């Protein structure tokens, strides 16, 4: 009779080593958006808080943006690409289903020893990736994990759809996770409400639209999503702080998914956040970049001096599914 299978063991704790972002060169103003829909700059700003967003070039791919952000994060982490054990690409706009984006991204980055795979959890993808990467390191299946949130919504949003054409942008944000002597990533609080899955969805599958010679586009019930996010995510955020053994007095920054400035404001009011907490508002310049929004907002806050390395931040991702994930992290 054989003996018991030997379990793997990993680091006691994990932390974020770095963050890196990529924003496409093309800046798209509200005025340009309004060339295709009946709206105004003032209406868009009032409705969403968005002034500009970035669109990728027609030939610029999810993989291209992921490599740009991921390479930046690896360099900032001070490790070699070969040390990356896993590459997780979180995206809901990979219009090519096979192969996954992850293996190509890992190869182009030089992470030749890495497992690589994709996550499709839309706007909650980055926070899910952070949780998975942290658990992989603590479980012993990885030493360093590169998590990339990346989206190209300009491929899947109808520019004439007045309800959402102004909301979304393109971009990529990445972070390296590695072992730590002290806890730097708190327990994740996550879940999904599949009963509301139709709130954000494609208007048809790719095969049906391709057969008809048409394109599939994203559609969203904005009011339904607003109500869910603005009010249901506050208890999730509180729980994430609680399971991390902290209170909001210990939190330096609140970095929610950049869905809508009004949603962010509603969450801040519901949570009754102390005045010292810095609030991420990157949506004004980047639009809603879904899985990329949390790391891009984190990078922006660091670059602007709104937060400093070593600060304690509450991350909350939420979106299609309807899925969510939240955790407290130490800013790299």
C-alpha positions in Angstrom: 0.0 0.0 0.0 1.4 3.4 -1.0 1.8 6.2 1.5 -0.2 9.4 1.6 0.2 11.9 -1.2 2.5 14.7 -0.2 0.8 18.1 -0.2 2.4 21.2 -1.5 3.2 24.0 0.9 3.9 27.6 0.1 4.6 31.0 1.6 2.8 32.0 4.8 1.8 35.4 3.4 1.6 37.3 0.1 1.7 40.9 -1.1 1.5 43.0 -4.2 5.0 43.7 -5.5 4.1 46.1 -8.2 1.4 47.6 -10.4 1.7 48.6 -14.1 -0.8 50.1 -16.5 -1.2 50.6 -20.2 -3.6 53.2 -21.8 -3.9 53.3 -25.6 -2.7 56.4 -27.3 -6.0 57.4 -28.8 -7.9 59.8 -26.5 -11.7 59.9 -27.1 -13.6 62.9 -25.9 -17.3 63.1 -25.1 -17.7 65.4 -28.1 -16.5 62.5 -30.3 -18.9 60.1 -28.7 -21.7 62.5 -29.3 -21.1 62.4 -33.0 -22.8 59.0 -33.0 -25.4 59.4 -30.2 -27.9 62.1 -29.3 -26.2 63.5 -26.2 -23.9 66.2 -24.8 -20.7 66.5 -22.9 -22.6 67.9 -19.9 -25.1 65.0 -19.9 -22.4 62.4 -20.0 -20.4 64.0 -17.3 -23.5 64.4 -15.1 -24.6 60.8 -15.7 -21.3 59.0 -15.4 -18.5 61.4 -14.3 -16.6 60.5 -17.5 -14.8 63.2 -19.5 -12.6 61.1 -21.7 -11.6 57.5 -22.4 -9.0 55.6 -24.4 -9.7 53.5 -27.5 -7.1 51.0 -28.8 -6.0 51.2 -32.4 -7.9 48.9 -34.7 -5.0 46.4 -34.9 -4.1 46.6 -31.2 -5.1 43.4 -29.4 -5.9 42.3 -25.9 -2.6 40.5 -26.0 -0.7 43.6 -27.0 -2.1 45.7 -24.2 -1.6 42.8 -21.7 2.1 42.5 -22.7 2.6 46.3 -22.3 1.0 46.4 -18.8 2.5 43.0 -17.7 6.0 43.9 -18.8 5.8 47.2 -16.8 4.6 45.4 -13.7 7.4 42.7 -13.9 10.1 45.3 -14.3 8.7 47.3 -11.4 8.6 44.2 -9.2 12.4 43.7 -9.7 12.1 40.0 -10.8 13.0 38.3 -14.1 10.2 37.1 -16.3 11.4 33.5 -15.9 10.5 33.8 -12.2 6.8 34.2 -12.9 5.1 31.0 -12.1 1.6 31.8 -13.5 0.1 34.5 -15.7 -3.6 35.2 -15.2 -5.4 37.3 -17.8 -8.7 38.6 -16.7 -10.9 39.9 -19.6 -14.4 39.7 -20.9 -13.6 41.1 -24.4 -11.4 38.4 -25.8 -13.4 37.9 -29.0 -11.1 34.9 -30.0 -12.0 32.1 -27.7 -9.3 29.6 -28.7 -6.5 29.8 -27.7 -6.8 31.7 -24.5 -4.9 35.0 -24.4 -2.8 33.9 -21.4 -0.3 31.6 -23.1 0.6 34.1 -25.8 1.0 36.9 -23.3 3.2 34.7 -21.1 5.4 33.7 -24.1 5.8 37.3 -25.3 6.7 38.5 -21.8 9.4 35.8 -21.5 7.6 34.0 -18.7 8.6 30.7 -20.2 8.1 28.6 -17.0 4.6 30.0 -16.3 1.2 28.4 -16.3 -1.1 30.7 -18.2 -4.9 31.0 -18.4 -7.8 33.4 -18.8 -10.6 34.5 -16.4 -13.8 35.9 -17.7 -15.5 37.5 -14.7 -15.9 40.9 -16.4 -15.4 43.9 -14.0 -14.6 41.7 -11.0 -11.9 39.8 -12.9 -8.8 41.6 -11.4 -9.9 41.1 -7.8 -10.7 37.4 -8.5 -7.2 37.1 -10.1 -5.6 38.6 -7.0 -7.4 36.2 -4.8 -6.5 33.2 -6.9 -2.8 34.3 -7.3 -2.5 34.8 -3.6 -3.9 31.4 -2.8 -1.7 29.7 -5.4 1.4 31.2 -3.7 0.3 30.2 -0.3 -0.7 26.8 -1.5 2.7 26.1 -3.0 1.8 26.0 -6.7 3.4 29.3 -7.6 6.1 31.7 -6.3 5.2 34.8 -8.3 1.9 35.4 -10.1 1.3 38.1 -12.7 -2.4 39.2 -12.8 -3.5 41.2 -15.7 -6.9 42.9 -16.2 -7.3 43.9 -19.8 -10.2 45.0 -22.0 -10.9 46.2 -25.6 -14.5 47.4 -25.4 -14.3 49.4 -28.6 -14.7 46.0 -30.3 -17.9 45.0 -28.6 -19.8 48.3 -27.8 -22.1 49.7 -30.5 -21.1 53.4 -30.9 -24.7 54.3 -31.7 -26.1 52.8 -28.5 -27.0 55.8 -26.5 -27.3 53.8 -23.3 -23.7 52.6 -23.1 -21.6 54.0 -25.9 -20.2 56.7 -23.6 -19.3 54.4 -20.7 -16.6 52.0 -21.8 -12.9 52.4 -22.6 -9.9 50.2 -23.4 -6.8 49.5 -21.4 -4.8 47.1 -19.3 -3.6 47.0 -15.7 -1.3 44.4 -14.1 0.2 43.5 -10.7 2.8 41.0 -9.6 2.0 39.0 -6.5 4.7 37.2 -4.5 5.6 35.8 -1.1 5.8 38.1 2.0 6.9 37.9 5.6 3.8 39.7 6.7 0.2 39.7 5.4 -0.2 42.0 2.4 -3.4 40.6 0.8 -6.5 40.0 3.0 -9.0 37.3 2.6 -11.3 37.6 -0.4 -15.1 38.2 -0.1 -16.6 37.1 -3.3 -19.7 35.7 -4.9 -22.2 36.0 -7.7 -25.9 36.5 -8.3 -26.7 34.6 -11.4 -30.4 35.5 -11.1 -29.4 38.9 -12.5 -27.1 37.5 -15.2 -29.1 39.2 -18.0 -28.4 42.7 -16.6 -25.1 42.8 -18.6 -24.8 40.5 -21.6 -24.1 40.3 -25.3 -27.1 40.8 -27.5 -26.5 37.4 -29.1 -23.8 34.7 -29.4 -21.0 35.1 -31.9 -22.2 32.2 -34.1 -25.7 33.6 -34.5 -24.5 37.1 -35.4 -21.7 35.8 -37.7 -24.2 33.6 -39.6 -26.4 36.7 -40.1 -23.5 38.8 -41.2 -23.8 41.0 -38.1 -21.7 41.9 -35.1 -22.5 41.0 -31.5 -22.6 43.9 -29.1 -22.8 44.4 -25.3 -26.0 45.5 -23.8 -26.8 46.6 -20.2 -29.7 47.4 -18.0 -28.1 50.5 -16.4 -30.7 51.1 -13.7 -30.6 47.5 -12.5 -26.8 47.4 -12.4 -26.7 50.8 -10.6 -29.1 49.6 -7.9 -27.2 46.4 -7.3 -23.8 47.9 -7.2 -24.6 51.0 -5.3 -26.3 49.2 -2.4 -25.4 45.6 -2.5 -21.6 46.1 -2.7 -21.4 48.2 0.5 -22.0 45.1 2.8 -19.3 43.2 0.7 -16.9 46.0 1.3 -17.5 46.1 5.0 -17.1 42.3 5.2 -13.7 42.5 3.4 -12.4 45.0 5.9 -13.8 42.9 8.8 -12.3 39.6 7.7 -8.9 41.4 7.3 -9.1 42.2 11.0 -9.3 45.9 10.4 -11.7 48.9 10.6 -12.3 51.7 8.2 -10.0 53.8 10.4 -7.2 51.6 9.2 -8.0 52.0 5.5 -6.0 54.7 3.5 -7.7 54.3 0.1 -10.9 53.0 -1.4 -10.3 51.6 -4.9 -13.6 50.3 -6.3 -14.2 49.2 -9.9 -14.5 52.4 -11.9 -18.0 51.7 -13.2 -19.7 55.1 -12.8 -18.8 58.1 -10.6 -22.4 58.1 -9.2 -21.9 54.4 -8.1 -18.7 55.3 -6.4 -20.3 58.3 -4.6 -23.3 56.1 -3.5 -20.9 53.5 -2.1 -18.9 56.1 -0.2 -22.1 57.4 1.4 -23.4 54.0 2.2 -20.1 53.0 3.9 -19.8 56.4 5.7 -16.1 56.4 4.9 -13.9 58.6 7.1 -12.7 61.7 5.4 -9.0 60.7 5.4 -9.6 57.8 2.9 -8.5 58.6 -0.6 -11.1 57.7 -3.2 -10.2 56.4 -6.7 -11.9 58.4 -9.4 -9.9 57.3 -12.5 -13.1 56.8 -14.4 -13.1 60.5 -15.3 -10.2 60.1 -17.6 -10.3 56.4 -18.5 -14.0 55.5 -18.6 -15.1 52.0 -17.5 -12.3 49.6 -18.4 -13.9 46.6 -16.6 -11.2 44.2 -15.4 -8.5 46.8 -16.0 -10.1 49.5 -13.9 -8.9 48.6 -10.4 -5.1 48.3 -11.3 -5.3 51.3 -13.6 -6.9 53.4 -10.8 -4.3 52.2 -8.3 -1.5 53.2 -10.6 -3.1 56.6 -11.2 -3.4 57.2 -7.4 0.3 56.3 -6.9 1.4 58.6 -9.8 -0.6 61.5 -8.5 0.6 61.1 -4.9 -2.9 60.4 -3.7 -1.6 57.2 -2.0 1.9 56.0 -1.1 3.6 52.7 -1.2 2.7 50.8 2.0 -0.8 52.3 2.3 -3.7 50.0 3.0 -6.4 49.9 0.3 -9.8 48.3 0.0 -10.4 46.9 -3.5 -13.9 46.1 -4.8 -14.7 44.6 -8.2 -18.2 44.1 -9.4 -20.0 43.6 -12.7 -21.5 41.1 -15.2 -22.6 37.8 -13.8 -23.5 39.6 -11.6 -20.2 38.8 -9.9 -18.1 40.5 -7.2 -14.9 40.2 -5.2 -13.3 42.4 -2.6 -10.1 42.3 -0.5 -7.8 44.6 1.5 -4.3 45.0 0.2 -1.1 46.8 0.9 -0.2 49.2 -1.9 3.1 48.2 -3.6 
